[in-house]
Each structure stands twice: as structure tokens, then as C-alpha cells.
Amino acid sequence: MDQLDQQLIATLRQNARLSVADLAHKLKVSRGTVTNRLRKLEDSQVIVGYTVRLRPEAQPERIRAWMGVLVEGNQSRRVLASLLGEPAVAGLHDTNGRWDLLAEIEVGSMGELSQALERIRLISGIRGTETSILLTSYR
């Protein structure tokens, strides 16, 4: 996946109902480029479907986790682009303190969580991570 693919995935995450024309406009590329990229991402099973987002408490079967990410040197932009293109990352936050970034991870099973963590740890520019599984939300 290149940067355009990652931007396409990030845009779809915000609104998976956008038309190809709207996606092309937002990404400043042709509709044909968007169509070809979507087909490629679907064929390679990077994109495996389009869905509705629900409130977290309405999805009790989902596994949610927080991941602190330590970025190596000046690799922040590269790491951000890669994480925004990662399907398991539901949210991404710049923070201060021990971690440079805080990623919200959301998956359907422990197996998916393991695969997502493996993919994220292989991203160039990440020096370290720490993941905590969300057990209960009170508010």
C-alpha cells in the first residue's frame, strides 16, 4: 500500500458511503484512479467490506484496545500515514508524555487483534508499543 491507498482507507473510515466521485474530489485524483485502487484493495482483501459504525456499547462482541506508540526520531509522518491506513485503527491521537501516539484499536476477535498488533509493530519508524485491552467503559 502506498500513501494514496492509505489516504483512501482513512477517508472511507470517516464515511464509507462516499461516492467514487466524492472520494476522487477529496483525494484530488481521477475517478478511474479511485475505482482501480478500490478494486485492488478489495481483491487483495485489505478492504473486506463496508459497514456501519455503532456506539461502542452497542457492539459487545467487538474487542477494543488502546495502544501507546513510541515513534523513532523524526518518523512521525510516516508512522501516522501507516497507522491511518491500518484497518484495525479506529482512532489515532497525538499525545504528550510517555507515548507519542495513542491508537484506538477495534477488531472482531483475539486472532484479529494479534494480527493487527503484528502488522503495526512491523511499521517502519515505530520504536515501541504497549497495548491494553479495554474491558469496561463507565462513561
FENQUIHU-V268329 format. One record per pair of residues at least 24 apart in sequence whose ideal C-beta (glycine too) atoms are under 10 Angstrom apart, sorted by the first residue. I is the first residue (numbers start at 1). J is the second residue. D is the distance in whole Angstrom. If there is no record, write none. Layout:
BEGIN
<<I;J;D> <I;J;D>>
END
This chain:
BEGIN
<<1;37;10> <1;40;9> <1;41;8> <1;44;9> <1;46;7> <1;81;10> <1;82;8> <1;85;6> <1;86;10> <2;37;9> <2;81;9> <2;85;9> <3;77;10> <3;78;9> <3;81;6> <3;82;9> <3;84;10> <3;85;8> <4;28;10> <4;29;7> <4;33;8> <4;34;9> <4;37;7> <4;85;10> <5;37;6> <5;38;10> <5;40;8> <5;41;6> <5;44;10> <5;46;8> <5;47;10> <5;85;6> <6;80;9> <6;81;5> <6;82;7> <6;83;9> <6;84;6> <6;85;3> <6;86;9> <7;37;10> <7;81;8> <7;84;8> <7;85;8> <8;33;9> <8;34;7> <8;37;6> <8;38;7> <8;41;7> <8;47;9> <8;85;8> <9;37;10> <9;38;10> <9;41;7> <9;46;8> <9;47;7> <9;84;7> <9;85;5> <9;86;8> <9;87;7> <9;89;10> <10;80;10> <10;81;9> <10;83;9> <10;84;4> <10;85;6> <10;86;10> <10;89;9> <10;92;9> <11;84;10> <12;38;9> <12;41;9> <12;47;8> <12;50;8> <12;87;10> <13;53;9> <13;84;8> <13;85;9> <13;87;8> <13;89;8> <13;90;8> <13;91;9> <14;53;10> <15;53;10> <16;47;9> <16;49;9> <16;50;5> <16;51;7> <16;52;8> <16;53;9> <17;50;8> <17;52;9> <41;85;10> <41;87;10> <46;85;9> <46;86;10> <46;87;7> <47;87;8> <48;87;8> <53;90;8> <53;106;9> <56;90;9> <56;104;10> <56;106;8> <56;134;8> <56;137;6> <57;136;10> <57;137;7> <59;106;8> <59;108;9> <61;108;7> <61;109;9> <62;90;9> <62;106;6> <62;107;7> <62;108;6> <62;109;9> <62;112;10> <62;134;10> <63;88;10> <63;105;8> <63;106;7> <63;107;5> <63;108;7> <63;109;7> <63;110;7> <63;111;10> <63;112;7> <63;113;6> <63;116;10> <63;133;7> <63;134;8> <64;90;8> <64;104;7> <64;105;7> <64;106;5> <64;107;8> <64;113;9> <64;132;10> <64;133;7> <64;134;4> <64;135;9> <64;137;9> <65;90;10> <65;103;9> <65;104;8> <65;105;4> <65;106;8> <65;107;8> <65;113;7> <65;116;9> <65;117;8> <65;131;5> <65;132;6> <65;133;5> <65;134;6> <65;135;10> <66;91;10> <66;93;10> <66;99;10> <66;102;6> <66;103;7> <66;104;6> <66;105;7> <66;130;9> <66;131;7> <66;132;5> <66;133;8> <66;134;7> <67;92;10> <67;99;9> <67;101;8> <67;102;7> <67;103;4> <67;104;8> <67;105;6> <67;116;9> <67;117;8> <67;120;7> <67;121;10> <67;129;5> <67;130;7> <67;131;5> <67;132;8> <68;95;8> <68;97;9> <68;98;7> <68;99;3> <68;100;8> <68;101;8> <68;102;6> <68;103;8> <68;128;8> <68;129;6> <68;130;5> <68;131;8> <68;132;8> <69;93;10> <69;95;9> <69;99;6> <69;100;6> <69;101;4> <69;102;7> <69;103;6> <69;120;8> <69;121;10> <69;123;9> <69;125;10> <69;126;6> <69;127;9> <69;128;8> <69;129;5> <69;130;9> <69;131;10> <70;98;8> <70;99;6> <70;100;6> <70;101;8> <70;126;7> <70;127;5> <70;128;4> <70;129;7> <70;130;8> <71;99;9> <71;100;4> <71;101;7> <71;123;10> <71;125;6> <71;126;7> <71;127;7> <71;128;9> <72;100;9> <72;124;9> <72;125;5> <72;126;7> <72;127;4> <72;128;9> <73;125;8> <73;127;8> <74;125;9> <75;100;10> <75;123;9> <75;124;7> <75;125;3> <75;126;8> <75;127;9> <76;100;7> <76;101;8> <76;125;8> <77;125;9> <78;123;8> <78;124;7> <78;125;5> <78;126;9> <79;120;10> <79;123;6> <79;124;8> <79;125;4> <79;126;6> <79;127;10> <80;125;9> <81;123;10> <81;125;10> <82;119;9> <82;120;8> <82;122;9> <82;123;5> <82;124;8> <82;125;8> <82;126;8> <83;120;7> <83;123;7> <83;126;9> <85;123;10> <86;116;7> <86;119;6> <86;120;6> <86;123;8> <87;112;9> <87;116;8> <87;119;9> <88;112;7> <88;113;8> <88;115;8> <88;116;3> <88;117;8> <88;119;8> <88;120;8> <89;116;8> <89;119;10> <89;120;8> <98;128;10> <98;130;8> <99;128;9> <99;129;9> <99;130;7> <100;126;9> <100;127;9> <100;128;10> <101;126;9> <101;129;9> <103;129;8> <103;131;9> <104;134;9> <105;131;7> <105;132;10> <105;133;9> <105;134;9> <106;134;9>>
END
